[in-house]
Amino acid sequence: MKIEIKNKIDLDGQIELIHEEHDVVVTEKNDWLYLIYQNDDAEKVVIKCQNQEMIMTRFGQPNTIMRFVNGAYALASIPTPMGLQQLVTLTKSFDRSENSLRVTYDLLPNEEANQVFASYTLQISWS
């Protein structure tokens, strides 16, 4: 199977588009769907999702862990040039169908922040 990932990033009005395709292993366990693949940096990536929640883990040095819960804040642990940062995602929409997932979210420094780092539209499909 193949996974296709499209990510539109809006950073203060500057738009960046990311497109990736990889071989993927798809499994289901205990009401969770798992999408497992290797990215272009040969790092294992696991996307674990249910109907209103997703956890994306990239096994690198250090690991990246991002959680998305529809309509809610969730923690994200993201490596940056300043070291591992504990940030927050605010998921604005979460739409899952049989072979696709679309998540729109903001990345913030914390739940009380008035300004976002960036806004994202993430589309994942597999077949």
FENURWO-V116992 format. One record per helix or strand. SS is the DSSP state (@ for helix, = for strand). FROM is the first residue (numbers start at 0). TO is the last residue. Records with the same first field share a line. If there is no record, write none. Layout:
SS: FROM-TO / FROM-TO
This chain:
=: 1-10 / 13-22 / 24-28 / 31-37 / 43-48 / 52-58 / 63-69 / 72-79 / 82-96 / 99-107 / 117-125
